[in-house]
Amino acid sequence: MRNLKPFNIAIIFLLFGILQCSLAFADCSTKICVGLIERILMDSEGTAWIATDGDERSLNCSADSGVYVTMTTASPVFKEQYALLLTAQSLGQVVGLRIIEGSENCAVSYIYLDAPK
């Protein structure tokens, strides 16, 4: 039994290391939010409201309820951006949302998704 103790400790440290690596890093600056997509709400007027696990109040725009950034179906790349959001959310991947500074409802300028690390 004494020989298993160092092995158990090594397993615990290994599992802890794996857990630390898998935790997503969420952050919002004045221009961009990088994090997990927590909610996507599509309204009847063609606006997608997006909430991340970051703090959207840090953005230099008027986030609705201090939580949401927006995309509208009027954008010529809406379908592509929306598909990217759905992919990121379904895979649990971190996504970057760049907003148009000073915009009402924090309009999204572009979105990026990096390869998993």
KABELSUL-V299321 format. One record per backbone hydrogen bond with DSSP energy under -1.0 kcal/mol. NH is the residue of the N-H (numbers start at 0). CO is the residue of the C=O. E is the energy in kcal/mol with one decimal. If there is no record, write none. Layout:
{{NH | CO | E} {NH | CO | E}}
This chain:
{{7 | 3 | -2.7} {8 | 4 | -2.2} {9 | 5 | -2.2} {10 | 6 | -2.2} {11 | 7 | -2.3} {12 | 8 | -2.3} {13 | 9 | -2.3} {14 | 10 | -2.7} {15 | 11 | -2.4} {16 | 12 | -2.3} {17 | 13 | -2.2} {18 | 14 | -2.3} {19 | 15 | -2.3} {20 | 16 | -2.0} {21 | 17 | -1.5} {26 | 33 | -2.8} {28 | 31 | -3.0} {32 | 96 | -2.1} {33 | 26 | -3.4} {34 | 94 | -2.3} {37 | 50 | -2.6} {38 | 50 | -1.8} {40 | 48 | -2.9} {42 | 46 | -2.6} {45 | 42 | -1.4} {47 | 70 | -3.6} {48 | 40 | -3.5} {49 | 68 | -3.2} {50 | 38 | -2.7} {52 | 35 | -1.5} {57 | 54 | -2.0} {58 | 55 | -1.5} {59 | 29 | -2.9} {60 | 58 | -1.6} {61 | 102 | -2.1} {62 | 60 | -1.1} {65 | 62 | -2.2} {66 | 63 | -2.1} {67 | 63 | -2.0} {68 | 49 | -2.4} {69 | 105 | -2.1} {70 | 47 | -1.9} {72 | 45 | -2.5} {74 | 71 | -1.7} {77 | 74 | -1.6} {80 | 76 | -2.6} {81 | 77 | -3.2} {82 | 78 | -2.3} {83 | 79 | -1.9} {84 | 80 | -2.2} {85 | 81 | -2.5} {86 | 82 | -2.3} {87 | 83 | -2.6} {88 | 84 | -2.7} {89 | 85 | -2.6} {90 | 86 | -2.0} {92 | 87 | -2.5} {94 | 34 | -2.8} {95 | 111 | -2.9} {96 | 32 | -3.1} {97 | 109 | -2.8} {98 | 30 | -2.5} {99 | 106 | -2.7} {101 | 59 | -4.2} {102 | 99 | -2.0} {104 | 61 | -1.0} {105 | 102 | -1.2} {107 | 69 | -2.7} {108 | 97 | -3.5} {109 | 97 | -1.3} {111 | 95 | -2.2}}
